[in-house]
Amino acid sequence: MYYRPGIDDHGLSRDPFKACVVPRPIGWISTLTKDGHANLAPYSQFNNLTFDPPYVMFSSNQTEDGTRKDTVINAESTGRFVWNLATWDLRNEVNTTAEQFPHGIDEFKQAGLEKEKGRLSDVPMVKRSPVKFECKYHSTIRLPGDSPMGTVDVVIGRVEAVHIADEVLTEGRLDIGKTMPIARCGYYEYAVIRETFEMVIPGGSTRLLAGLEGNARKIAEEGASK
């Protein structure tokens, strides 16, 4: 089949676009309003951008009535946000916080989640989440849409602190088998990651492989030795 989005009718019972780009990491983002109210919401268009220094992004569509999401407003107005790893054990809580609650409602309380104080700001973290990033807001790229909901804010933040629970580390590595992150697929489908496999690029230099691993320290050491 072939179609042009927004021009042609794809002829399917459901739109396939989001089901093509899978699995997608979930940006479970916590923020604070300027007057101190907590907010927590998942975004299925999230990823890291680079590693030295580390930056992440999440993409937030507008609400049904064409207003910007609280998460975006909070990140821009306070300059801070936190990413919390969404896991299999927390899947129901992630889904609860996806509900469009009225402004000022604390999604932590709605989902029965205990807060954990960060080290660098007052933005609360999900205590049960095994991995958290404390982020400093960097910028927003606004992409226009064909509908009010289609307009999107791409929010970029610099990761200034990383929290990893000791129990999800195995021999110096973050153990996917212990964290069991969930990922967004198409339609209303999700995936859980329990197994991984390795592929190392053949012929790669130590420096190249360190870059693919995201090991800034090793890259610096390699540069200093030359």
N, CA, C and O of each residue as an XYZ file, in Angstrom:
904
protein
N       0.834     -1.191      0.000
C       0.000      0.000      0.000
C       0.873      1.247      0.000
O       2.067      1.192      0.293
N       0.256      2.358     -0.331
C       0.955      3.634     -0.377
C      -0.065      4.731     -0.109
O      -1.170      4.712     -0.652
N       0.321      5.698      0.744
C      -0.552      6.857      0.945
C       0.285      8.045      1.411
O       1.388      7.881      1.931
N      -0.258      9.233      1.217
C       0.387     10.466      1.666
C      -0.412     11.009      2.844
O      -1.570     11.392      2.681
N       0.203     11.048      4.050
C      -0.533     11.490      5.240
C      -1.151     12.871      5.049
O      -0.491     13.798      4.579
N      -2.416     12.996      5.418
C      -3.121     14.258      5.307
C      -3.650     14.557      3.929
O      -4.352     15.547      3.727
N      -3.315     13.701      2.973
C      -3.771     13.905      1.588
C      -4.616     12.727      1.115
O      -5.737     12.905      0.637
N      -4.067     11.525      1.253
C      -4.753     10.319      0.782
C      -5.433      9.584      1.930
O      -5.006      9.683      3.080
N      -6.479      8.858      1.616
C      -7.109      7.948      2.570
C      -6.352      6.626      2.518
O      -6.290      5.983      1.470
N      -5.774      6.219      3.655
C      -4.986      4.976      3.649
C      -5.864      3.737      3.512
O      -5.358      2.663      3.185
N      -7.147      3.861      3.751
C      -8.064      2.744      3.530
C      -8.084      1.701      4.624
O      -8.778      0.692      4.499
N      -7.336      1.922      5.698
C      -7.310      0.969      6.801
C      -8.307      1.392      7.876
O      -8.720      2.550      7.939
N      -8.685      0.435      8.718
C      -9.648      0.747      9.779
C      -9.031      1.617     10.863
O      -9.745      2.331     11.566
N      -7.694      1.564     11.007
C      -6.980      2.377     11.977
C      -5.742      2.974     11.325
O      -5.125      2.356     10.457
N      -5.388      4.179     11.752
C      -4.229      4.848     11.171
C      -2.949      4.105     11.559
O      -2.727      3.854     12.744
N      -2.100      3.749     10.588
C      -0.931      2.904     10.881
C       0.324      3.653     11.305
O       1.298      3.020     11.712
N       0.333      4.991     11.222
C       1.601      5.713     11.367
C       2.324      5.392     12.667
O       3.485      4.983     12.637
N       1.663      5.569     13.808
C       2.341      5.341     15.083
C       2.706      3.873     15.281
O       3.640      3.565     16.020
N       1.983      2.968     14.632
C       2.295      1.543     14.740
C       3.535      1.175     13.934
O       4.097      0.094     14.115
N       3.962      2.069     13.046
C       5.165      1.801     12.254
C       6.436      2.118     13.037
O       7.458      1.457     12.856
N       6.376      3.117     13.900
C       7.559      3.570     14.637
C       7.490      2.997     16.042
O       6.997      3.645     16.965
N       7.986      1.779     16.195
C       7.872      1.063     17.471
C       9.149      0.257     17.743
O       9.890     -0.070     16.817
N       9.398     -0.058     19.012
C       8.739      0.472     20.211
C       9.310      1.836     20.563
O      10.454      2.141     20.228
N       8.514      2.657     21.238
C       8.957      3.993     21.604
C       9.126      4.090     23.115
O       8.229      3.698     23.861
N      10.278      4.615     23.582
C      10.443      4.818     25.024
C       9.373      5.764     25.548
O       8.874      6.616     24.812
N       9.029      5.615     26.800
C       8.006      6.457     27.411
C       8.671      7.531     28.268
O       9.482      7.244     29.148
N       8.304      8.765     27.981
C       8.790      9.872     28.803
C       7.806     10.126     29.929
O       6.838     10.866     29.754
N       8.045      9.517     31.082
C       7.172      9.719     32.248
C       7.726     10.934     32.973
O       8.663     10.824     33.764
N       7.139     12.097     32.698
C       7.729     13.376     33.073
C       7.009     13.993     34.268
O       5.790     14.165     34.256
N       7.784     14.323     35.299
C       7.233     15.034     36.453
C       7.740     16.469     36.449
O       8.888     16.747     36.100
N       6.842     17.378     36.851
C       7.156     18.806     36.892
C       6.460     19.443     38.083
O       5.680     18.802     38.787
N       6.757     20.705     38.288
C       6.065     21.525     39.281
C       5.548     22.788     38.611
O       6.202     23.346     37.730
N       4.370     23.234     39.033
C       3.904     24.545     38.603
C       4.720     25.609     39.327
O       5.432     25.297     40.282
N       4.628     26.851     38.889
C       5.379     27.930     39.533
C       4.954     28.125     40.984
O       5.729     28.604     41.811
N       3.687     27.739     41.290
C       3.238     27.875     42.678
C       3.331     26.564     43.462
O       2.754     26.439     44.542
N       4.078     25.566     42.899
C       4.442     24.394     43.679
C       3.545     23.179     43.596
O       3.676     22.280     44.427
N       2.628     23.107     42.623
C       1.773     21.929     42.476
C       2.453     20.899     41.579
O       2.969     21.235     40.514
N       2.448     19.625     42.026
C       3.118     18.560     41.280
C       2.275     18.095     40.104
O       1.045     18.105     40.158
N       2.961     17.686     39.037
C       2.309     17.149     37.844
C       3.118     15.957     37.353
O       4.346     15.960     37.434
N       2.431     14.935     36.841
C       3.106     13.740     36.329
C       2.316     13.205     35.148
O       1.110     12.982     35.258
N       2.989     12.994     34.008
C       2.291     12.520     32.810
C       3.255     11.766     31.900
O       4.435     12.110     31.823
N       2.752     10.721     31.200
C       3.590      9.975     30.264
C       3.484     10.518     28.837
O       2.414     10.928     28.387
N       4.612     10.511     28.146
C       4.672     10.940     26.748
C       5.377      9.849     25.948
O       6.497      9.450     26.267
N       4.700      9.373     24.901
C       5.233      8.220     24.160
C       6.165      8.637     23.034
O       6.643      7.788     22.281
N       6.427      9.922     22.908
C       7.405     10.400     21.943
C       8.536     11.039     22.736
O       8.551     12.248     22.971
N       9.485     10.194     23.144
C      10.563     10.575     24.059
C      11.835      9.846     23.650
O      11.780      8.718     23.161
N      12.983     10.493     23.851
C      14.246      9.800     23.604
C      15.416     10.647     24.090
O      15.260     11.819     24.430
N      16.608     10.015     24.113
C      17.833     10.748     24.367
C      18.326     11.328     23.042
O      18.027     10.788     21.976
N      19.071     12.412     23.107
C      19.554     13.079     21.900
C      21.057     12.970     21.738
O      21.554     12.812     20.623
N      21.781     13.053     22.839
C      23.237     12.920     22.820
C      23.677     12.581     24.235
O      22.850     12.510     25.144
N      24.986     12.369     24.429
C      25.435     11.843     25.716
C      26.535     12.644     26.389
O      26.831     12.396     27.558
N      27.162     13.607     25.691
C      28.308     14.292     26.277
C      28.244     15.790     25.985
O      28.903     16.257     25.056
N      27.459     16.561     26.764
C      26.659     16.136     27.928
C      25.338     15.519     27.469
O      24.932     15.716     26.323
N      24.664     14.776     28.346
C      23.429     14.109     27.941
C      22.236     15.060     27.851
O      22.006     15.881     28.739
N      21.486     14.928     26.761
C      20.240     15.658     26.565
C      19.131     14.662     26.236
O      19.378     13.627     25.616
N      17.913     14.984     26.655
C      16.741     14.189     26.302
C      15.670     15.125     25.750
O      15.749     16.342     25.912
N      14.671     14.542     25.098
C      13.562     15.315     24.581
C      12.259     14.557     24.800
O      12.240     13.326     24.812
N      11.178     15.296     24.973
C       9.855     14.695     24.895
C       8.981     15.600     24.047
O       9.162     16.818     24.019
N       8.038     14.989     23.361
C       7.191     15.698     22.421
C       5.757     15.666     22.923
O       5.204     14.593     23.168
N       5.152     16.841     23.078
C       3.826     16.947     23.673
C       2.836     17.585     22.701
O       2.962     18.759     22.355
N       1.858     16.805     22.270
C       0.770     17.367     21.480
C      -0.095     18.268     22.357
O      -0.019     18.200     23.584
N      -0.900     19.092     21.746
C      -1.802     19.961     22.489
C      -3.030     19.170     22.958
O      -3.243     18.031     22.544
N      -3.818     19.785     23.814
C      -5.047     19.167     24.296
C      -6.123     19.241     23.212
O      -5.921     19.843     22.157
N      -7.256     18.625     23.490
C      -8.353     18.614     22.524
C      -8.842     20.017     22.193
O      -9.278     20.267     21.069
N      -8.777     20.941     23.155
C      -9.254     22.303     22.900
C      -8.140     23.232     22.405
O      -8.326     24.447     22.327
N      -6.969     22.645     22.070
C      -5.909     23.428     21.461
C      -5.015     24.190     22.412
O      -4.319     25.116     21.997
N      -5.021     23.814     23.689
C      -4.133     24.463     24.663
C      -2.910     23.589     24.907
O      -2.941     22.381     24.670
N      -1.837     24.207     25.381
C      -0.601     23.481     25.640
C      -0.723     22.680     26.924
O      -1.440     23.070     27.845
N      -0.010     21.544     26.981
C      -0.066     20.663     28.152
C       0.636     21.314     29.349
O       1.567     22.104     29.191
N       0.162     20.960     30.548
C       0.751     21.497     31.781
C       2.239     21.181     31.876
O       3.021     22.006     32.347
N       2.631     19.993     31.432
C       4.041     19.590     31.534
C       4.948     20.571     30.802
O       5.998     20.958     31.315
N       4.542     20.967     29.610
C       5.338     21.898     28.815
C       5.417     23.259     29.503
O       6.493     23.840     29.642
N       4.266     23.751     29.926
C       4.223     25.055     30.597
C       5.080     25.044     31.856
O       5.820     25.993     32.120
N       4.979     23.971     32.631
C       5.746     23.867     33.879
C       7.244     23.816     33.614
O       8.017     24.502     34.284
N       7.662     23.005     32.637
C       9.092     22.890     32.330
C       9.663     24.232     31.885
O      10.766     24.607     32.283
N       8.911     24.948     31.064
C       9.390     26.235     30.572
C       9.420     27.294     31.675
O      10.357     28.088     31.753
N       8.394     27.302     32.523
C       8.283     28.367     33.522
C       9.205     28.172     34.722
O       9.636     29.145     35.340
N       9.511     26.903     35.057
C      10.390     26.647     36.206
C      11.803     26.284     35.797
O      12.730     26.383     36.601
N      11.975     25.860     34.541
C      13.306     25.493     34.061
C      13.754     24.112     34.473
O      14.933     23.784     34.337
N      12.825     23.273     34.985
C      13.207     21.940     35.463
C      12.146     20.906     35.093
O      10.962     21.229     35.001
N      12.576     19.661     34.883
C      11.667     18.519     34.814
C      12.448     17.258     35.137
O      13.678     17.258     35.103
N      11.731     16.178     35.451
C      12.344     14.888     35.780
C      11.754     13.818     34.873
O      10.542     13.762     34.665
N      12.625     12.971     34.338
C      12.164     11.778     33.629
C      12.270     10.595     34.580
O      13.294     10.384     35.229
N      11.165      9.815     34.647
C      11.096      8.613     35.481
C      10.901      7.399     34.574
O      10.033      7.417     33.702
N      11.690      6.355     34.765
C      11.566      5.168     33.925
C      10.226      4.480     34.175
O       9.883      4.167     35.315
N       9.472      4.249     33.101
C       8.196      3.534     33.177
C       8.467      2.034     33.061
O       9.057      1.586     32.078
N       8.046      1.265     34.046
C       8.368     -0.161     34.106
C       7.102     -1.022     34.125
O       5.989     -0.527     34.305
N       7.312     -2.313     33.935
C       6.204     -3.271     33.973
C       5.465     -3.206     35.305
O       4.235     -3.220     35.334
N       6.201     -3.134     36.397
C       5.573     -3.096     37.718
C       4.760     -1.823     37.940
O       3.860     -1.796     38.780
N       5.077     -0.769     37.186
C       4.392      0.511     37.350
C       3.434      0.825     36.192
O       2.977      1.959     36.050
N       3.136     -0.178     35.373
C       2.343      0.061     34.163
C       0.966      0.652     34.461
O       0.515      1.542     33.741
N       0.302      0.186     35.489
C      -1.036      0.697     35.805
C      -0.972      2.148     36.278
O      -1.839      2.960     35.953
N       0.062      2.458     37.047
C       0.235      3.826     37.513
C       0.558      4.768     36.343
O       0.080      5.901     36.301
N       1.372      4.285     35.398
C       1.669      5.078     34.203
C       0.373      5.396     33.461
O       0.155      6.531     33.038
N      -0.475      4.399     33.309
C      -1.734      4.577     32.588
C      -2.661      5.547     33.322
O      -3.338      6.356     32.688
N      -2.694      5.470     34.641
C      -3.531      6.387     35.421
C      -3.099      7.833     35.217
O      -3.935      8.726     35.079
N      -1.788      8.058     35.200
C      -1.297      9.435     35.065
C      -1.460      9.967     33.646
O      -1.214     11.148     33.400
N      -1.872      9.113     32.708
C      -2.132      9.564     31.338
C      -3.492     10.251     31.219
O      -3.756     10.935     30.230
N      -4.351     10.074     32.217
C      -5.674     10.691     32.171
C      -5.560     12.217     32.191
O      -4.683     12.778     32.849
N      -6.453     12.869     31.467
C      -6.437     14.329     31.384
C      -7.156     14.931     32.595
O      -8.331     15.293     32.518
N      -6.436     15.030     33.702
C      -7.012     15.616     34.914
C      -7.046     17.138     34.788
O      -6.258     17.710     34.035
N      -7.951     17.803     35.517
C      -7.984     19.274     35.508
C      -6.670     19.853     36.029
O      -5.940     19.207     36.781
N      -6.393     21.070     35.613
C      -5.179     21.763     36.042
C      -5.116     21.829     37.569
O      -6.110     22.135     38.228
N      -3.934     21.538     38.120
C      -3.730     21.622     39.563
C      -3.921     20.312     40.300
O      -3.577     20.210     41.478
N      -4.477     19.284     39.613
C      -4.636     17.973     40.257
C      -3.284     17.260     40.301
O      -2.555     17.237     39.310
N      -2.960     16.687     41.445
C      -1.686     15.979     41.640
C      -1.830     14.538     41.152
O      -2.487     13.723     41.800
N      -1.216     14.223     40.006
C      -1.314     12.872     39.454
C      -0.598     11.835     40.312
O      -0.952     10.656     40.268
N       0.389     12.242     41.083
C       1.028     11.310     42.022
C      -0.034     10.747     42.976
O      -0.093      9.540     43.209
N      -0.856     11.626     43.515
C      -1.900     11.200     44.456
C      -2.961     10.373     43.755
O      -3.443      9.386     44.310
N      -3.331     10.761     42.542
C      -4.353     10.020     41.795
C      -3.916      8.581     41.532
O      -4.741      7.667     41.528
N      -2.622      8.384     41.314
C      -2.094      7.047     41.004
C      -1.573      6.319     42.238
O      -1.110      5.183     42.129
N      -1.639      6.953     43.417
C      -1.146      6.324     44.638
C       0.357      6.168     44.659
O       0.873      5.189     45.199
N       1.070      7.122     44.078
C       2.531      7.055     43.985
C       3.198      7.923     45.039
O       2.814      9.071     45.260
N       4.209      7.347     45.686
C       4.975      8.103     46.666
C       6.021      8.953     45.958
O       6.675      8.494     45.022
N       6.172     10.176     46.404
C       7.161     11.079     45.831
C       8.526     10.880     46.487
O       8.634     10.463     47.640
N       9.551     11.192     45.719
C      10.922     11.208     46.235
C      11.538     12.552     45.862
O      11.428     12.991     44.718
N      12.176     13.196     46.807
C      12.774     14.506     46.547
C      14.045     14.365     45.730
O      14.863     13.482     45.988
N      14.207     15.231     44.749
C      15.418     15.237     43.953
C      16.565     15.898     44.697
O      16.385     16.445     45.785
N      17.740     15.842     44.100
C      18.922     16.465     44.696
C      19.116     17.908     44.235
O      19.665     18.728     44.971
N      18.663     18.220     43.010
C      18.984     19.507     42.410
C      17.823     20.488     42.385
O      18.032     21.684     42.184
N      16.603     20.004     42.585
C      15.447     20.889     42.563
C      14.331     20.278     43.396
O      14.474     19.181     43.937
N      13.226     20.993     43.495
C      12.077     20.512     44.255
C      11.128     19.663     43.419
O      10.119     19.185     43.938
N      11.424     19.462     42.140
C      10.550     18.638     41.299
C      10.544     17.213     41.848
O      11.606     16.602     41.964
N       9.369     16.668     42.190
C       9.325     15.325     42.781
C       9.585     14.236     41.754
O       9.277     14.387     40.572
N      10.155     13.142     42.225
C      10.410     11.969     41.392
C       9.504     10.838     41.866
O       9.019     10.856     42.997
N       9.275      9.851     40.992
C       8.515      8.662     41.364
C       9.440      7.743     42.152
O      10.394      7.199     41.596
N       9.170      7.569     43.428
C      10.090      6.829     44.293
C      10.305      5.400     43.818
O      11.426      4.895     43.881
N       9.251      4.737     43.341
C       9.361      3.333     42.937
C      10.029      3.139     41.583
O      10.406      2.020     41.235
N      10.179      4.199     40.826
C      10.851      4.070     39.534
C      12.344      3.856     39.773
O      12.950      4.609     40.535
N      12.951      2.852     39.141
C      14.348      2.536     39.437
C      15.380      3.452     38.789
O      16.550      3.437     39.172
N      14.953      4.255     37.804
C      15.887      5.159     37.123
C      15.203      6.510     36.938
O      14.073      6.587     36.457
N      15.911      7.580     37.330
C      15.370      8.927     37.184
C      16.450      9.872     36.672
O      17.621      9.746     37.033
N      16.044     10.824     35.824
C      16.930     11.885     35.352
C      16.393     13.228     35.844
O      15.233     13.558     35.598
N      17.223     13.996     36.531
C      16.873     15.372     36.843
C      17.395     16.255     35.700
O      18.587     16.260     35.394
N      16.482     16.991     35.086
C      16.816     17.722     33.869
C      16.611     19.224     34.006
O      15.690     19.685     34.680
N      17.485     19.969     33.356
C      17.354     21.419     33.248
C      16.800     21.751     31.871
O      17.341     21.324     30.851
N      15.730     22.509     31.853
C      15.095     22.880     30.588
C      16.076     23.626     29.685
O      16.790     24.525     30.129
N      16.099     23.237     28.414
C      16.986     23.897     27.449
C      16.205     24.733     26.443
O      16.459     25.928     26.299
N      15.252     24.110     25.744
C      14.541     24.843     24.698
C      13.299     24.063     24.264
O      13.125     22.889     24.591
N      12.452     24.759     23.522
C      11.255     24.143     22.946
C      11.221     24.428     21.447
O      11.398     25.566     21.012
N      10.992     23.384     20.676
C      10.773     23.527     19.234
C       9.292     23.265     18.978
O       8.787     22.195     19.317
N       8.606     24.214     18.394
C       7.172     24.097     18.180
C       6.900     23.745     16.723
O       7.243     24.504     15.817
N       6.280     22.585     16.506
C       5.966     22.122     15.161
C       4.470     22.318     14.893
O       3.645     21.797     15.644
N       4.104     23.053     13.848
C       2.691     23.288     13.564
C       2.007     22.027     13.049
O       2.621     21.209     12.363
N       0.730     21.881     13.390
C      -0.029     20.721     12.957
C      -1.209     21.118     12.095
O      -1.590     22.288     12.044
N      -1.790     20.130     11.412
C      -2.969     20.373     10.587
C      -4.224     20.507     11.439
O      -5.251     20.992     10.962
N      -4.148     20.080     12.697
C      -5.256     20.219     13.639
C      -4.684     20.787     14.931
O      -3.471     20.732     15.137
N      -5.527     21.331     15.808
C      -5.000     21.846     17.088
C      -4.214     20.796     17.871
O      -3.169     21.107     18.442
N      -4.706     19.553     17.902
C      -3.988     18.496     18.622
C      -2.695     18.121     17.922
O      -1.752     17.654     18.560
N      -2.645     18.325     16.604
C      -1.449     17.965     15.848
C      -0.268     18.876     16.097
O       0.879     18.472     15.905
N      -0.533     20.108     16.524
C       0.555     21.019     16.867
C       1.296     20.466     18.081
O       0.674     20.028     19.048
N       2.628     20.486     18.025
C       3.401     19.793     19.054
C       4.534     20.662     19.567
O       5.139     21.427     18.816
N       4.814     20.532     20.866
C       5.965     21.163     21.500
C       7.019     20.089     21.770
O       6.774     19.154     22.532
N       8.180     20.222     21.149
C       9.297     19.317     21.396
C      10.187     19.989     22.438
O      10.848     20.989     22.156
N      10.193     19.425     23.648
C      10.904     20.019     24.774
C      12.240     19.299     24.971
O      12.288     18.073     25.069
N      13.304     20.066     25.027
C      14.656     19.505     25.187
C      15.207     19.918     26.547
O      15.079     21.069     26.962
N      15.818     18.963     27.228
C      16.410     19.250     28.523
C      17.773     18.595     28.669
O      18.026     17.532     28.101
N      18.641     19.232     29.431
C      19.960     18.657     29.721
C      19.876     17.848     31.008
O      19.375     18.329     32.025
N      20.371     16.617     30.953
C      20.362     15.745     32.128
C      21.501     16.151     33.048
O      22.673     16.047     32.687
N      21.141     16.616     34.246
C      22.149     17.084     35.182
C      22.408     16.109     36.320
O      23.424     16.218     37.006
N      21.505     15.157     36.530
C      21.708     14.151     37.582
C      20.966     12.879     37.207
O      19.854     12.928     36.682
N      21.589     11.746     37.481
C      21.016     10.431     37.194
C      20.892      9.646     38.491
O      21.851      9.561     39.259
N      19.722      9.073     38.743
C      19.482      8.231     39.913
C      19.218      6.807     39.426
O      18.333      6.598     38.597
N      19.962      5.837     39.921
C      19.751      4.435     39.574
C      19.713      3.618     40.856
O      20.628      3.700     41.676
N      18.668      2.837     41.029
C      18.540      1.998     42.218
C      19.574      0.875     42.171
O      19.773      0.250     41.129
N      20.226      0.623     43.300
C      21.269     -0.404     43.356
C      20.770     -1.778     42.919
O      21.511     -2.559     42.322
N      19.502     -2.062     43.224
C      18.995     -3.411     42.956
C      18.796     -3.722     41.475
O      18.539     -4.875     41.127
N      18.908     -2.725     40.590
C      18.767     -3.009     39.159
C      20.122     -3.005     38.455
O      20.186     -3.012     37.225
N      21.206     -2.994     39.236
C      22.545     -3.082     38.669
C      23.086     -4.502     38.815
O      22.925     -5.127     39.864
N      23.722     -5.007     37.770
C      24.350     -6.327     37.794
C      25.754     -6.213     37.215
O      25.918     -5.923     36.030
N      26.753     -6.439     38.038
C      28.154     -6.392     37.623
C      28.480     -5.095     36.880
O      29.112     -5.112     35.824
N      28.041     -3.982     37.447
C      28.383     -2.681     36.899
C      27.559     -2.235     35.713
O      27.886     -1.236     35.073
N      26.480     -2.968     35.403
C      25.644     -2.607     34.256
C      24.183     -2.501     34.685
O      23.716     -3.240     35.553
N      23.478     -1.565     34.056
C      22.039     -1.474     34.269
C      21.387     -2.692     33.641
O      21.559     -2.949     32.449
N      20.642     -3.441     34.437
C      20.116     -4.751     34.031
C      18.676     -4.611     33.545
O      17.761     -4.410     34.344
N      18.482     -4.719     32.236
C      17.150     -4.604     31.643
C      16.214     -5.675     32.186
O      15.016     -5.441     32.341
N      16.766     -6.851     32.474
C      15.949     -7.931     33.012
C      15.380     -7.621     34.383
O      14.414     -8.249     34.817
N      15.977     -6.652     35.066
C      15.484     -6.251     36.382
C      14.569     -5.027     36.303
O      13.612     -4.918     37.070
N      14.856     -4.117     35.388
C      14.003     -2.934     35.278
C      12.721     -3.221     34.505
O      11.671     -2.668     34.831
N      12.789     -4.069     33.496
C      11.651     -4.406     32.638
C      10.885     -3.159     32.187
O       9.717     -2.989     32.535
N      11.542     -2.286     31.414
C      10.867     -1.073     30.943
C       9.742     -1.406     29.972
O       9.802     -2.400     29.247
N       8.716     -0.563     29.968
C       7.649     -0.726     28.995
C       7.828      0.319     27.907
O       8.421      1.374     28.134
N       7.313      0.018     26.730
C       7.456      0.902     25.578
C       6.122      0.984     24.842
O       5.321      0.050     24.875
N       5.903      2.088     24.193
C       4.661      2.317     23.462
C       4.768      1.718     22.074
O       5.777      1.884     21.388
N       3.732      1.030     21.670
C       3.653      0.495     20.308
C       2.527      1.224     19.580
O       2.275      2.398     19.851
N       1.853      0.545     18.665
C       0.771      1.191     17.940
C      -0.555      1.059     18.659
O      -0.725      0.223     19.546
N      -1.500      1.915     18.249
C      -2.864      1.840     18.763
C      -2.851      1.949     20.298
O      -2.373      2.953     20.827
N      -3.358      0.950     21.020
C      -3.318      0.979     22.495
C      -2.393     -0.119     23.025
O      -2.559     -0.595     24.148
N      -1.431     -0.508     22.212
C      -0.549     -1.612     22.556
C       0.767     -1.116     23.167
O       1.287     -0.059     22.809
N       1.276     -1.914     24.095
C       2.564     -1.647     24.731
C       3.418     -2.919     24.649
O       2.910     -4.007     24.377
N       4.694     -2.764     24.885
C       5.611     -3.898     24.950
C       6.409     -3.797     26.242
O       6.605     -2.707     26.779
N       6.866     -4.946     26.736
C       7.755     -4.950     27.890
C       9.056     -5.629     27.470
O       9.030     -6.657     26.793
N      10.181     -5.064     27.867
C      11.488     -5.596     27.482
C      12.033     -6.446     28.619
O      12.288     -5.954     29.718
N      12.203     -7.713     28.336
C      12.766     -8.637     29.326
C      14.061     -9.283     28.846
O      14.844     -9.779     29.656
N      14.287     -9.280     27.545
C      15.471     -9.906     26.977
C      16.167     -8.945     26.022
O      15.524     -8.106     25.392
N      17.478     -9.076     25.923
C      18.255     -8.276     24.978
C      19.276     -9.169     24.282
O      19.535    -10.289     24.721
N      19.847     -8.669     23.204
C      20.974     -9.350     22.560
C      21.972     -8.299     22.138
O      21.610     -7.137     21.956
N      23.226     -8.688     21.980
C      24.282     -7.739     21.649
C      24.722     -7.869     20.201
O      24.776     -8.972     19.657
N      25.037     -6.742     19.582
C      25.692     -6.698     18.283
C      26.729     -5.589     18.343
O      26.383     -4.426     18.547
N      27.997     -5.939     18.169
C      29.087     -4.962     18.180
C      29.512     -4.709     16.739
O      29.748     -5.656     15.989
N      29.612     -3.434     16.344
C      29.993     -3.093     14.977
C      31.388     -3.638     14.681
O      32.334     -3.322     15.403
N      31.534     -4.441     13.645
C      32.867     -4.981     13.336
C      33.827     -3.891     12.869
O      33.452     -2.997     12.110
N      35.058     -3.980     13.333
C      36.090     -3.052     12.898
C      36.044     -1.695     13.563
O      36.792     -0.793     13.187
N      35.178     -1.540     14.543
C      35.057     -0.252     15.200
C      36.236      0.036     16.113
O      36.709     -0.855     16.819
N      36.713      1.272     16.105
C      37.807      1.657     16.990
C      37.296      1.743     18.430
O      36.091      1.789     18.675
N      38.231      1.763     19.368
C      37.854      1.888     20.778
C      37.055      3.160     21.009
O      36.076      3.166     21.755
N      37.481      4.232     20.364
C      36.811      5.524     20.512
C      35.395      5.481     19.930
O      34.452      5.991     20.534
N      35.257      4.869     18.754
C      33.938      4.742     18.122
C      32.992      3.925     18.996
O      31.844      4.313     19.212
N      33.476      2.805     19.490
C      32.644      1.943     20.322
C      32.262      2.638     21.628
O      31.155      2.456     22.136
N      33.178      3.429     22.163
C      32.866      4.184     23.377
C      31.757      5.189     23.106
O      30.905      5.434     23.960
N      31.775      5.768     21.908
C      30.721      6.706     21.536
C      29.377      6.018     21.406
O      28.357      6.552     21.843
N      29.370      4.843     20.812
C      28.122      4.092     20.671
C      27.585      3.658     22.028
O      26.372      3.578     22.224
N      28.476      3.383     22.950
C      28.078      3.019     24.310
C      27.639      4.243     25.089
O      26.895      4.131     26.063
N      28.099      5.420     24.662
C      27.812      6.640     25.402
C      28.742      6.825     26.579
O      28.351      7.378     27.607
N      29.982      6.361     26.433
C      30.961      6.406     27.514
C      31.876      7.613     27.337
O      32.940      7.516     26.725
N      31.445      8.755     27.883
C      32.209      9.996     27.724
C      33.570      9.911     28.394
O      34.542     10.471     27.886
N      33.657      9.223     29.521
C      34.921      9.124     30.240
C      35.966      8.375     29.416
O      37.128      8.780     29.363
N      35.555      7.296     28.782
C      36.499      6.522     27.969
C      36.967      7.340     26.762
O      38.135      7.264     26.380
N      36.078      8.110     26.170
C      36.458      8.945     25.046
C      37.485      9.989     25.481
O      38.452     10.248     24.765
N      37.275     10.583     26.645
C      38.219     11.572     27.160
C      39.565     10.938     27.447
O      40.603     11.535     27.164
N      39.563      9.736     28.004
C      40.808      9.027     28.291
C      41.559      8.688     27.018
O      42.783      8.804     26.964
N      40.819      8.263     25.980
C      41.449      7.947     24.698
C      42.077      9.189     24.080
O      43.164      9.130     23.505
N      41.359     10.342     24.209
C      41.889     11.568     23.663
C      43.129     12.044     24.397
O      44.056     12.572     23.784
N      43.147     11.856     25.715
C      44.286     12.296     26.528
C      45.523     11.444     26.274
O      46.647     11.905     26.472
N      45.318     10.197     25.833
C      46.455      9.298     25.645
C      47.154      9.541     24.311
O      48.224      8.988     24.058
N      46.545     10.374     23.453
C      47.156     10.614     22.140
C      48.061     11.847     22.168
O      48.657     12.198     21.150
